Amino acid sequence: MPGSRDELQLWQRDTEFSIRVRGTPYDLMNSRQHGSEEALADLALTGLGAAAPRVLIGGLGMGFTLAAALRTLPDSAGVTVAELVPEVVTWNHGPLGEVAGRPLRDPRVTVAVADVGEVMRAHPGGFDAIILDVDNGPEGMTRAANDALYGPRGLATARAALRPGGVLAVWSVEHVPRFTDALTRAGFTTHVHHPRARHGKGGKHTVWTGRKSG
């Protein structure tokens, strides 16, 4: 992983895939659990309203958030996926791609192998929605630099990259009350959601949606 000594690994057992950090016994992602990742896209994009929306997704993962976004968005949409780890893109083009229906093949999709923060800074006012599923959320564990996305400076960058009325949506493995306050202070009208990890069952994750106000 760029900027870290950690190594991501792709595991497969029969038709099930998981992504782990080397040396840890638990999964960062598992192909059996993607309900909250799909809810992330649905919550971000419902009622967006733009005729030709431009959407930025930070973190490709297993492609479930991207696939859910594409099901919601019109043919006129454009989706940029910023993924820091090039091997994750390779896996999604290869053996991992089938689990989400190979969304990278959709002509509306552009992949940037880059830090999502850099993409936001390069496109002020460029997006109707920004969807962040990076690390494990505001208190992530895999890359200390992710803190820059969720602190005041990172949230200001996200807000500047949104068009008026645009939406920022953030996924987290757990609820972090201080982040709700941080979003509000950054100028977002904020709502907190707790979708299930699996459709209708399993543990709950957290999704924040914030609409750019002012």
SULDA-V197139 format. One record per residue. RES is the residue in one small letter. NEAR is the number of other C-alpha atoms within 8 Angstrom. Layout:
BEGIN
<<RES,NEAR> <RES,NEAR>>
END
This chain:
BEGIN
<<m,9> <p,6> <g,5> <s,6> <r,6> <d,8> <e,7> <l,9> <q,8> <l,8> <w,8> <q,8> <r,6> <d,4> <t,5> <e,9> <f,12> <s,12> <i,12> <r,14> <v,12> <r,8> <g,4> <t,7> <p,5> <y,5> <d,10> <l,9> <m,10> <n,11> <s,10> <r,7> <q,9> <h,12> <g,11> <s,15> <e,11> <e,13> <a,11> <l,14> <a,14> <d,11> <l,9> <a,14> <l,12> <t,7> <g,4> <l,11> <g,5> <a,6> <a,6> <a,8> <p,14> <r,12> <v,13> <l,12> <i,15> <g,13> <g,12> <l,14> <g,7> <m,11> <g,12> <f,11> <t,12> <l,12> <a,13> <a,12> <a,12> <l,9> <r,6> <t,9> <l,10> <p,7> <d,5> <s,9> <a,12> <g,11> <v,11> <t,12> <v,14> <a,16> <e,16> <l,11> <v,10> <p,8> <e,6> <v,10> <v,10> <t,8> <w,10> <n,14> <h,10> <g,7> <p,7> <l,10> <g,14> <e,8> <v,8> <a,10> <g,7> <r,13> <p,12> <l,9> <r,6> <d,7> <p,6> <r,9> <v,12> <t,10> <v,8> <a,8> <v,9> <a,10> <d,9> <v,12> <g,10> <e,8> <v,10> <m,11> <r,9> <a,6> <h,9> <p,9> <g,9> <g,9> <f,14> <d,15> <a,16> <i,15> <i,14> <l,11> <d,13> <v,10> <d,9> <n,13> <g,12> <p,10> <e,7> <g,12> <m,7> <t,8> <r,9> <a,7> <a,6> <n,11> <d,10> <a,8> <l,10> <y,11> <g,9> <p,8> <r,9> <g,11> <l,12> <a,9> <t,11> <a,12> <r,11> <a,9> <a,13> <l,17> <r,11> <p,9> <g,9> <g,12> <v,15> <l,16> <a,16> <v,12> <w,15> <s,12> <v,9> <e,8> <h,7> <v,8> <p,6> <r,6> <f,9> <t,12> <d,8> <a,10> <l,13> <t,11> <r,7> <a,10> <g,10> <f,11> <t,10> <t,11> <h,8> <v,9> <h,8> <h,8> <p,11> <r,13> <a,14> <r,12> <h,9> <g,5> <k,7> <g,8> <g,7> <k,11> <h,14> <t,14> <v,13> <w,13> <t,14> <g,13> <r,11> <k,15> <s,8> <g,4>>
END
